[in-house]
Amino acid sequence: MTLIVGPLFNGKRRFAMELLGCGEEELSRRAVWDVQDLAGSCSDLEALAAELSAHEVVISTEVGGGVVPTDPAERAAREAAGRLNCLLAKRADRVIRVFCGLPMVLKGAL
């Protein structure tokens, strides 16, 4: 599994399509994205990571790099999203961070 992470609107899906050599329709069959949204309501992040790692590509938006929310539930959701990314990165064969449209390999090779 390849994990692609990065800030919102930085070209993660576009890069995934280039990496897989496919279009948007095929990407929807081979990848899953916005997985950070699943973490906040999940009671078992290990099980979620195992389920998601069955996909060829997992795309997650980094959260928590900005202002810390005052709402405790929002803070907990951000923490869960970060923990999920860590679990996915551990399982992944390859981890790529996309920033400003540029891929940076953090684990594995292109």
Backbone as CSV, one residue per row, in Angstrom:
resi,resn,N_x,N_y,N_z,CA_x,CA_y,CA_z,C_x,C_y,C_z
1,MET,0.849,-1.174,0.000,0.000,0.000,0.000,0.893,1.234,0.000
2,THR,0.449,2.242,-0.746,1.124,3.531,-0.766,0.262,4.536,-0.023
3,LEU,0.853,5.225,0.929,0.173,6.285,1.662,0.652,7.617,1.111
4,ILE,-0.299,8.445,0.695,0.019,9.792,0.209,-0.601,10.771,1.188
5,VAL,0.231,11.617,1.776,-0.225,12.602,2.755,0.179,13.997,2.304
6,GLY,-0.471,14.985,2.882,-0.114,16.369,2.593,-1.258,17.286,2.948
7,PRO,-0.994,18.583,2.921,-2.029,19.564,3.237,-3.165,19.558,2.211
8,LEU,-4.244,20.162,2.590,-5.424,20.289,1.732,-5.065,21.039,0.445
9,PHE,-5.575,20.585,-0.677,-5.408,21.234,-1.991,-3.941,21.398,-2.393
10,ASN,-3.147,20.349,-2.211,-1.744,20.402,-2.611,-1.397,19.386,-3.683
11,GLY,-2.412,18.752,-4.305,-2.166,17.888,-5.449,-2.008,16.415,-5.136
12,LYS,-2.526,15.962,-4.003,-2.373,14.554,-3.631,-3.067,13.617,-4.617
13,ARG,-4.309,13.916,-4.972,-5.032,13.039,-5.911,-4.423,13.100,-7.302
14,ARG,-4.052,14.275,-7.738,-3.413,14.401,-9.055,-2.134,13.566,-9.090
15,PHE,-1.347,13.644,-8.033,-0.128,12.844,-7.976,-0.455,11.354,-7.980
16,ALA,-1.480,10.943,-7.244,-1.868,9.530,-7.210,-2.233,9.050,-8.614
17,MET,-2.952,9.866,-9.379,-3.304,9.480,-10.745,-2.060,9.341,-11.608
18,GLU,-1.092,10.242,-11.444,0.161,10.138,-12.190,0.921,8.878,-11.782
19,LEU,0.968,8.612,-10.493,1.688,7.448,-9.978,1.094,6.150,-10.510
20,LEU,-0.232,6.079,-10.530,-0.923,4.871,-10.987,-1.148,4.850,-12.497
21,GLY,-0.938,5.981,-13.163,-1.181,6.057,-14.599,-2.647,5.885,-14.926
22,CYS,-3.505,6.575,-14.186,-4.941,6.406,-14.383,-5.674,7.740,-14.284
23,GLY,-6.960,7.712,-14.607,-7.811,8.885,-14.491,-8.614,8.839,-13.200
24,GLU,-9.483,9.827,-13.034,-10.272,9.945,-11.809,-11.170,8.732,-11.564
25,GLU,-11.796,8.223,-12.628,-12.711,7.090,-12.458,-11.979,5.855,-11.949
26,GLU,-10.842,5.562,-12.552,-10.069,4.395,-12.116,-9.478,4.624,-10.726
27,LEU,-9.112,5.857,-10.429,-8.571,6.164,-9.103,-9.581,5.810,-8.021
28,SER,-10.851,6.061,-8.279,-11.879,5.765,-7.278,-12.003,4.266,-6.998
29,ARG,-11.525,3.424,-7.908,-11.541,1.973,-7.684,-10.267,1.478,-7.008
30,ARG,-9.187,2.212,-7.185,-7.885,1.747,-6.703,-7.407,2.450,-5.438
31,ALA,-8.075,3.539,-5.076,-7.608,4.341,-3.944,-8.775,4.785,-3.080
32,VAL,-8.444,5.203,-1.900,-9.415,5.803,-0.988,-8.781,7.090,-0.467
33,TRP,-9.600,8.126,-0.303,-9.050,9.402,0.161,-9.937,10.018,1.230
34,ASP,-9.434,11.095,1.811,-10.084,11.780,2.937,-10.271,10.838,4.118
35,VAL,-9.322,9.934,4.306,-9.433,8.964,5.394,-9.319,9.631,6.759
36,GLN,-8.747,10.822,6.818,-8.646,11.533,8.094,-10.028,11.798,8.678
37,ASP,-11.037,11.905,7.814,-12.403,12.157,8.273,-12.999,10.941,8.988
38,LEU,-12.469,9.761,8.728,-12.980,8.538,9.350,-12.464,8.357,10.775
39,ALA,-11.347,8.974,11.079,-10.675,8.730,12.360,-11.447,9.264,13.562
40,GLY,-12.064,10.419,13.430,-12.715,11.061,14.564,-13.840,10.259,15.174
41,SER,-14.536,9.493,14.363,-15.676,8.717,14.857,-15.341,7.234,15.037
42,CYS,-14.066,6.896,14.954,-13.648,5.489,15.015,-13.219,5.116,16.430
43,SER,-13.701,3.977,16.887,-13.328,3.506,18.224,-12.122,2.564,18.191
44,ASP,-11.742,2.089,16.999,-10.614,1.162,16.870,-9.763,1.573,15.665
45,LEU,-8.787,2.449,15.903,-7.953,2.954,14.815,-7.092,1.864,14.191
46,GLU,-6.666,0.886,14.985,-5.870,-0.232,14.439,-6.675,-0.998,13.395
47,ALA,-7.927,-1.285,13.710,-8.788,-2.016,12.768,-9.057,-1.182,11.522
48,LEU,-9.265,0.117,11.700,-9.485,1.001,10.554,-8.246,1.039,9.668
49,ALA,-7.064,1.129,10.281,-5.822,1.134,9.505,-5.660,-0.164,8.730
50,ALA,-6.000,-1.281,9.350,-5.906,-2.579,8.663,-6.858,-2.631,7.484
51,GLU,-8.061,-2.134,7.676,-9.055,-2.117,6.590,-8.606,-1.222,5.443
52,LEU,-8.129,-0.038,5.771,-7.713,0.910,4.734,-6.470,0.438,3.990
53,SER,-5.585,-0.265,4.670,-4.335,-0.688,4.030,-4.549,-1.764,2.980
54,ALA,-5.769,-2.260,2.850,-6.081,-3.208,1.782,-6.169,-2.517,0.428
55,HIS,-6.294,-1.186,0.420,-6.349,-0.424,-0.831,-4.939,-0.253,-1.391
56,GLU,-4.870,-0.074,-2.685,-3.573,0.132,-3.334,-2.948,1.459,-2.902
57,VAL,-3.784,2.497,-2.821,-3.331,3.828,-2.419,-4.307,4.391,-1.398
58,VAL,-3.764,4.983,-0.340,-4.555,5.668,0.675,-4.077,7.116,0.705
59,ILE,-5.026,8.045,0.611,-4.698,9.470,0.581,-5.298,10.126,1.817
60,SER,-4.465,10.831,2.562,-4.915,11.464,3.792,-4.436,12.905,3.846
61,THR,-5.338,13.782,4.218,-4.985,15.187,4.391,-4.425,15.385,5.792
62,GLU,-3.277,16.041,5.870,-2.692,16.348,7.172,-3.550,17.393,7.864
63,VAL,-3.841,17.148,9.105,-4.587,18.115,9.913,-3.771,18.401,11.162
64,GLY,-4.065,19.500,11.802,-3.387,19.803,13.053,-2.186,20.699,12.924
65,GLY,-1.901,21.185,11.738,-0.754,22.057,11.566,-1.080,23.526,11.776
66,GLY,-2.319,23.814,12.103,-2.729,25.208,12.256,-3.143,25.522,13.675
67,VAL,-4.154,26.319,13.799,-4.658,26.748,15.096,-5.325,25.555,15.788
68,VAL,-5.038,25.391,17.055,-5.646,24.309,17.834,-7.095,24.688,18.141
69,PRO,-8.041,23.818,17.793,-9.451,24.136,18.045,-9.744,24.216,19.546
70,THR,-10.664,25.089,19.909,-11.074,25.186,21.313,-12.042,24.074,21.681
71,ASP,-12.741,23.539,20.701,-13.711,22.477,20.944,-12.988,21.150,21.214
72,PRO,-13.263,20.526,22.357,-12.582,19.264,22.698,-12.812,18.147,21.677
73,ALA,-14.005,18.066,21.100,-14.280,17.026,20.108,-13.451,17.236,18.845
74,GLU,-13.288,18.478,18.426,-12.464,18.769,17.247,-10.998,18.446,17.517
75,ARG,-10.524,18.760,18.725,-9.140,18.425,19.076,-8.939,16.912,19.083
76,ALA,-9.909,16.180,19.619,-9.816,14.719,19.662,-9.822,14.126,18.253
77,ALA,-10.642,14.694,17.365,-10.696,14.210,15.976,-9.358,14.442,15.283
78,ARG,-8.732,15.595,15.521,-7.423,15.871,14.924,-6.368,14.906,15.440
79,GLU,-6.420,14.647,16.732,-5.456,13.707,17.310,-5.658,12.315,16.722
80,ALA,-6.911,11.887,16.593,-7.204,10.579,16.009,-6.718,10.506,14.565
81,ALA,-6.889,11.577,13.806,-6.428,11.598,12.413,-4.907,11.457,12.355
82,GLY,-4.210,12.130,13.237,-2.750,12.016,13.280,-2.301,10.610,13.654
83,ARG,-2.989,10.014,14.625,-2.654,8.651,15.035,-2.937,7.660,13.900
84,LEU,-4.040,7.870,13.182,-4.345,7.005,12.039,-3.257,7.112,10.980
85,ASN,-2.802,8.322,10.689,-1.719,8.493,9.712,-0.472,7.735,10.145
86,CYS,-0.152,7.769,11.442,1.015,7.031,11.948,0.844,5.528,11.745
87,LEU,-0.342,5.021,12.040,-0.604,3.589,11.863,-0.534,3.190,10.389
88,LEU,-1.076,4.035,9.525,-1.029,3.751,8.090,0.402,3.804,7.572
89,ALA,1.175,4.792,8.022,2.568,4.912,7.576,3.381,3.684,7.988
90,LYS,3.103,3.169,9.169,3.803,1.967,9.638,3.500,0.770,8.748
91,ARG,2.255,0.643,8.293,1.829,-0.476,7.444,2.250,-0.308,5.984
92,ALA,2.456,0.916,5.554,2.681,1.212,4.135,4.051,0.733,3.653
93,ASP,4.080,0.320,2.386,5.351,0.016,1.728,6.044,1.308,1.320
94,ARG,5.210,2.318,1.072,5.722,3.588,0.554,4.867,4.708,1.133
95,VAL,5.524,5.777,1.596,4.830,6.965,2.096,5.375,8.162,1.333
96,ILE,4.470,8.932,0.748,4.863,10.096,-0.048,4.084,11.298,0.459
97,ARG,4.796,12.379,0.745,4.149,13.626,1.139,4.138,14.536,-0.077
98,VAL,2.969,15.086,-0.387,2.846,16.010,-1.510,2.614,17.405,-0.931
99,PHE,3.501,18.319,-1.282,3.419,19.700,-0.807,3.674,20.612,-2.001
100,CYS,2.773,21.527,-2.260,2.869,22.422,-3.426,2.983,21.626,-4.725
101,GLY,2.324,20.462,-4.756,2.340,19.631,-5.952,3.593,18.802,-6.131
102,LEU,4.522,18.915,-5.197,5.788,18.195,-5.310,5.807,16.992,-4.386
103,PRO,6.075,15.798,-4.924,6.137,14.610,-4.075,7.484,14.493,-3.370
104,MET,7.434,14.149,-2.084,8.643,13.888,-1.297,8.495,12.498,-0.703
105,VAL,9.390,11.606,-1.060,9.327,10.238,-0.566,9.835,10.208,0.875
106,LEU,8.984,9.730,1.782,9.360,9.613,3.194,9.733,8.186,3.550
107,LYS,9.186,7.231,2.806,9.460,5.813,3.052,9.335,5.075,1.725
108,GLY,10.245,4.156,1.460,10.208,3.416,0.214,10.836,4.219,-0.924
109,ALA,10.425,3.906,-2.145,10.960,4.581,-3.331,9.845,4.794,-4.340
110,LEU,10.031,5.798,-5.209,9.073,6.027,-6.280,9.251,4.930,-7.293
